[in-house]
Amino acid sequence: MDHIVTVQDAVTAFANFMEPTDAELDAIEAEMPVILADIELIDAYITTLDQIPSDLDARRLRRARRRALVARVELTRRSATTLGVGA
């Protein structure tokens, strides 16, 4: 009979090396407005899943889409500026 053994020691042995770097944390911080806008958009979609959207729901969806688009455009502009594109 073969025994099933755990690989916990092998997995956690490298946990110190798997921490995010400062650059990765900075990238996440820069993308946070986009992430939050997408969460708001998903929440707006979820509220309309089981019903016909009312005028208020439609307005909330439009606003959430607009905020998500603005956040993405702003992130793209900041990224282009830091890379020196279009300057």
C-alpha positions as CSV (number, residue, x, y, z in Angstrom):
1,M,0.0,0.0,0.0
2,D,1.3,3.4,-0.9
3,H,1.1,6.1,1.7
4,I,0.0,9.6,0.8
5,V,2.4,12.1,2.3
6,T,2.1,15.8,2.7
7,V,4.3,18.3,0.8
8,Q,3.7,21.0,3.3
9,D,7.4,21.3,4.3
10,A,8.4,21.6,0.7
11,V,5.8,24.3,-0.1
12,T,6.4,26.4,3.0
13,A,10.1,26.1,2.8
14,F,10.1,28.8,0.1
15,A,7.5,31.1,1.6
16,N,10.1,33.8,2.4
17,F,11.0,34.0,-1.3
18,M,7.5,34.3,-2.4
19,E,6.7,37.7,-0.9
20,P,5.9,40.5,-3.3
21,T,8.6,42.9,-4.2
22,D,8.3,46.6,-3.6
23,A,7.8,47.1,-7.3
24,E,4.9,44.7,-7.4
25,L,3.3,46.3,-4.4
26,D,3.7,49.7,-6.1
27,A,2.1,48.3,-9.3
28,I,-0.9,47.0,-7.3
29,E,-1.2,50.4,-5.5
30,A,-1.2,52.2,-8.9
31,E,-3.9,49.9,-10.2
32,M,-6.1,50.1,-7.1
33,P,-8.5,52.8,-8.5
34,V,-9.2,50.5,-11.5
35,I,-9.7,47.5,-9.2
36,L,-12.2,49.5,-7.0
37,A,-14.0,50.8,-10.1
38,D,-14.4,47.3,-11.5
39,I,-15.7,46.1,-8.1
40,E,-18.3,48.8,-8.2
41,L,-19.3,47.9,-11.7
42,I,-19.6,44.2,-10.8
43,D,-21.8,45.2,-7.8
44,A,-24.0,47.2,-10.1
45,Y,-24.4,44.2,-12.5
46,I,-25.1,41.9,-9.6
47,T,-28.0,44.0,-8.3
48,T,-29.7,43.8,-11.7
49,L,-29.3,40.0,-12.2
50,D,-32.6,38.9,-10.8
51,Q,-34.8,41.8,-11.9
52,I,-35.5,44.1,-14.8
53,P,-33.3,47.2,-14.2
54,S,-35.1,50.2,-13.1
55,D,-34.2,53.7,-14.2
56,L,-32.1,54.1,-11.0
57,D,-30.4,50.8,-11.7
58,A,-29.6,51.8,-15.3
59,R,-28.2,55.1,-14.0
60,R,-26.1,53.3,-11.5
61,L,-24.7,51.0,-14.2
62,R,-23.9,53.9,-16.5
63,R,-22.1,55.7,-13.7
64,A,-20.1,52.6,-12.7
65,R,-19.1,52.0,-16.4
66,R,-18.0,55.6,-16.7
67,R,-16.0,55.4,-13.5
68,A,-14.3,52.2,-14.6
69,L,-13.5,53.8,-18.0
70,V,-12.1,56.9,-16.4
71,A,-10.0,54.9,-14.0
72,R,-8.5,52.9,-16.8
73,V,-7.8,56.0,-18.9
74,E,-6.1,57.6,-16.0
75,L,-3.9,54.6,-15.3
76,T,-3.0,54.4,-19.0
77,R,-2.0,58.1,-19.0
78,R,0.1,57.7,-15.8
79,S,1.8,54.6,-17.3
80,A,2.5,56.4,-20.5
81,T,3.9,59.4,-18.6
82,T,6.2,57.3,-16.5
83,L,7.5,55.5,-19.6
84,G,8.0,58.8,-21.4
85,V,5.6,57.9,-24.2
86,G,4.0,60.9,-25.9
87,A,6.2,63.4,-24.1
